[in-house]
Amino acid sequence: MEIKVFIEQVLPVQNFASKKDGGTISRYTFIGRYRSGQYDKKVCFSCIGTERWTNLNVVVGREYEISFDLDSREWNGRWYTDVMVWKAVMIGVDGSKNADAPVQAPVQQQPQPQANPQSVYTQPASPYGSSLPF
């Protein structure tokens, strides 16, 4: 499966002990936002292994086309689903896919202007009192 996402956040790496050789397995997780209909949705993507994570070259603030697999498993009567990434291609500013695009720092957002307290609308007092639930 594939989806275009904007990378919002990279979470701290999780390290687990390997049952096979007693080494360490690393799980890398990041949050991507995509447009679905009228609203944006977020997905938590994961990948296992430092080499795979390095090859993904994920940068916060950039848009990617993510290739992934869904994996569900049962544990103690509950079901858990993982979105496992196996490929990430950076999408350029012009919308073209470029796996070898140079990594650039994300564009800094301008601070939002503060609202003028005198221009804030205040609702007139209700003749019904404050017993309404809304």
C-alpha positions in Angstrom: 0.0 0.0 0.0 1.1 3.6 -0.6 0.1 6.9 0.8 1.4 10.5 0.6 2.1 12.0 4.1 3.6 15.0 5.7 6.1 14.0 8.4 5.1 15.7 11.7 7.1 14.0 14.4 9.8 11.3 14.9 9.3 9.5 18.2 12.2 8.3 20.4 13.7 4.9 19.4 12.6 1.8 21.3 15.2 -0.9 21.9 14.3 -4.5 22.7 16.3 -7.6 23.5 16.5 -10.1 20.7 15.4 -13.6 21.6 17.5 -15.1 18.9 21.0 -13.8 19.6 20.6 -11.7 22.8 21.4 -8.5 20.8 19.2 -5.4 20.5 16.4 -4.7 18.1 15.5 -1.1 17.4 12.0 0.1 16.5 11.7 3.5 14.9 8.4 5.3 14.9 7.2 8.5 13.2 3.9 10.3 12.8 2.6 11.3 9.3 -0.4 13.5 8.4 -2.5 12.9 5.3 -5.6 14.4 3.7 -8.7 12.3 3.8 -11.8 14.0 2.5 -12.3 17.3 4.3 -10.0 16.7 7.3 -6.4 15.7 7.9 -5.7 12.3 9.6 -2.6 11.1 11.4 -0.9 7.7 11.2 1.8 6.2 13.4 4.3 4.4 11.1 7.0 2.0 12.4 10.1 0.2 11.0 12.4 -2.3 12.6 16.1 -2.1 12.3 18.7 0.7 12.2 19.7 -0.1 8.6 16.1 0.2 7.3 15.6 3.4 9.2 18.7 5.0 7.8 17.7 4.0 4.3 14.2 5.7 4.7 15.9 9.1 5.3 12.8 10.5 7.0 13.0 14.3 7.8 10.4 16.1 9.9 8.6 18.8 7.8 8.9 17.1 4.4 6.3 15.2 2.3 6.9 11.6 1.4 5.2 8.8 -0.5 5.3 6.0 2.0 5.0 2.3 1.1 3.8 0.1 4.0 2.2 -3.1 5.1 -0.5 -3.5 7.7 0.1 -6.2 10.4 -2.3 -7.2 13.1 -1.7 -9.7 16.0 -3.5 -10.9 19.0 -2.1 -10.8 22.5 -4.1 -11.6 25.7 -7.4 -11.4 23.8 -6.7 -8.0 22.4 -5.8 -7.1 18.8 -3.0 -4.7 17.9 -2.2 -3.3 14.4 1.1 -2.0 13.1 1.7 0.1 10.0 5.2 -1.1 9.0 7.1 1.1 6.5 9.4 -0.5 4.0 10.0 2.4 1.6 9.8 6.2 1.8 10.3 8.5 -1.3 10.7 12.2 -0.7 8.3 14.4 -2.7 10.0 17.6 -4.1 8.5 21.1 -3.8 7.3 20.8 -7.4 5.5 17.5 -6.6 8.0 15.2 -8.2 9.3 12.1 -6.5 13.0 12.3 -5.8 14.6 9.6 -3.7 18.0 11.3 -3.9 16.8 14.8 -3.1 19.1 16.7 -0.7 17.9 16.9 2.8 17.0 20.4 3.8 15.9 21.9 7.0 12.1 22.3 7.3 10.6 25.7 6.7 10.0 27.5 10.0 6.4 28.6 10.5 5.8 32.3 11.2 4.3 33.0 14.6 0.6 33.6 14.6 -0.6 37.1 15.4 -2.2 37.5 18.8 -5.9 38.4 18.8 -6.8 41.9 19.9 -8.8 41.6 23.2 -11.0 44.4 22.1 -12.0 42.7 18.9 -13.0 39.4 20.5 -16.7 38.7 20.3 -18.5 38.0 23.5 -21.9 36.4 23.5 -24.6 38.4 25.2 -26.1 36.9 28.4 -28.8 34.4 27.9 -32.3 35.2 29.2 -32.6 31.5 30.2 -29.8 31.6 32.7 -26.8 29.3 32.8 -28.8 26.1 33.2 -28.4 25.2 29.5 -25.9 22.3 28.8 -24.1 24.2 26.0 
